Amino acid sequence: MADQHNLSLARASWKDADAPDGTPVEIKAAMHEHADGQPGTFKIYREYHEQLQREGGVYVFAAYRIRGRGVEVLAHDRRRASRLPTVRWHGGGEHRGTQQAKIAIRDVLG
């Protein structure tokens, strides 16, 4: 995704990369369907999401499936952090010290 969107990797706690114009980018990937048949979701963390919004950042979302020994990207898109669908924050992100939310693939990739 970094190459396709011309991103420079940044390895910060709240972002994965920077766009050429300096816009911070968080890259999120999700398997399109779990082994049990349930659709995949993207997981975001409140503290990092809020910082990404303050900085005018974007997400790059990618849905994938396993194909042989590799990964096939099925769909991807870029979306401003301020333009996500409504999320419901809940616990579960204790290892990151913040709340988390799950976003359905169909809600950001159509």
Secondary structure as GFF3:
##gff-version 3
##sequence-region A 1 110
A	DSSP	beta_strand	8	9	.	.	.	ID=ss1
A	DSSP	beta_strand	17	18	.	.	.	ID=ss2
A	DSSP	beta_strand	24	31	.	.	.	ID=ss3
A	DSSP	beta_strand	41	45	.	.	.	ID=ss4
A	DSSP	alpha_helix	46	54	.	.	.	ID=ss5
A	DSSP	beta_strand	58	67	.	.	.	ID=ss6
A	DSSP	beta_strand	70	80	.	.	.	ID=ss7
A	DSSP	three_ten_helix	81	83	.	.	.	ID=ss8
A	DSSP	three_ten_helix	94	96	.	.	.	ID=ss9
A	DSSP	beta_strand	100	104	.	.	.	ID=ss10
A	DSSP	alpha_helix	105	109	.	.	.	ID=ss11
###
